[in-house]
Amino acid sequence: MLGFKRRYEKGDTIIEVLFAVSVFSLVAVGGLSIMNQGTTTPQRALEITLVRQEIDAQAETLRFLHDSYVAAYQSGGSYAADTPAGQWKVMLDSIISTGTVNASAFGAADTCPNPPSGSFIFNARTATFTAPGESKLEPAQVFSKVEYDVVNGQSILKTADGIWIEAVRSRTTTDVNQANAGFIDFHIRACWGTAGLSVPETIGTIVRLYEPRG
């Protein structure tokens, strides 16, 4: 009689098995997604912190060179190229020759843009200008940063990966209220691909510095 009852005992149907597998799969995929977010979020936060430090270094270099130039300024004067004031003048001549009147579009693309003609970078360790023609601007391989080599004890700028500066001078105006408001807007920009995002991460800031007159 016992054997007869076991013969007719029912097991799980194929629908129940499929339902159980589906529930397990959803839980497993959800768990993996949460784990992935748990690793990518700190990574992005670290990258953003490091890139902001690079941008701040460029901004501080700009302010230092500008202050040095203003302190040494003389109408029609000349400045030794190996001095901070001279480096500002070299950069200024490059900006004037480029003649950029508008910054390029930024932050709304599926890929990082190529820095436009006339873009440049500073060696923040030596406060020296790296001209556009030196071809130091490269796409970011990991995150935006300036890489250096040490040659004979000197820090030499190797490449600027995914970080650059665009300088836009104020336009000439006949408005008497703006007649002496000559300034340059320095757009410091960084763009790199990061984990967990389908579009690149972008950070930027603008430093406005006024030109001495007289």
Order of alpha helices (4+ residues) and beta strands (2+ residues): alpha-alpha-alpha-beta-beta-beta-beta-beta-beta-beta-beta
